[in-house]
Amino acid sequence: MQDRQRKIGISAKAYKCNVANEEEVKKTVEDVLKDYGKIDILVNNAAVIVWNRLHIHSSIWQRT
């Protein structure tokens, strides 16, 4: 992926962050700003893994 980015002249990086942890979110934002100076695009992609998908309580469904 990095070779491809260099070939077309872009820079991109993924950051792993637990969005339920406010301190981790703050640290991730600080890291991004340190690396790039600003945030141009933000993709919020979070998920909850539910093992028994056939019998799921509505409160768990709302978290996914």
C-alpha positions in Angstrom: 0.0 0.0 0.0 2.8 2.4 0.9 4.5 1.8 -2.5 1.3 2.6 -4.3 0.8 5.8 -2.3 4.3 7.0 -3.2 3.7 6.2 -6.9 0.6 8.4 -7.1 2.0 11.1 -4.7 -0.4 10.7 -1.8 -0.1 10.1 1.9 -2.6 8.1 4.0 -2.5 6.3 7.3 -5.0 4.3 9.3 -5.3 4.9 13.1 -6.8 2.3 15.4 -8.8 3.8 18.2 -11.5 2.7 20.7 -14.1 5.4 20.3 -15.7 4.4 23.6 -12.6 5.6 25.4 -12.5 9.4 25.4 -8.8 9.5 26.3 -7.9 7.2 23.5 -9.9 9.4 21.1 -8.0 12.5 22.3 -4.7 10.8 21.9 -5.5 9.6 18.4 -6.6 13.1 17.3 -3.3 14.4 18.7 -1.3 11.8 16.8 -3.1 12.7 13.5 -2.5 16.4 14.0 1.1 15.7 14.8 1.5 13.6 11.6 -0.5 15.8 9.2 -1.3 19.1 10.8 -5.0 18.8 10.1 -7.8 16.3 9.3 -9.1 16.4 5.8 -11.2 13.2 5.8 -12.4 11.2 8.7 -14.0 7.8 8.3 -15.9 6.7 11.4 -15.9 2.9 11.2 -16.8 1.1 14.3 -18.4 -2.3 15.0 -19.5 -4.6 17.7 -19.1 -8.3 17.2 -22.2 -10.4 18.1 -21.6 -14.1 18.1 -25.3 -15.3 18.2 -26.8 -13.2 15.4 -30.1 -15.2 15.3 -31.1 -14.3 18.8 -30.0 -10.7 19.5 -31.5 -8.3 22.0 -32.6 -4.9 20.6 -30.2 -3.1 22.9 -27.3 -5.0 21.4 -28.6 -4.4 17.9 -28.6 -0.6 18.6 -24.8 -0.8 19.4 -23.9 -2.3 16.1 
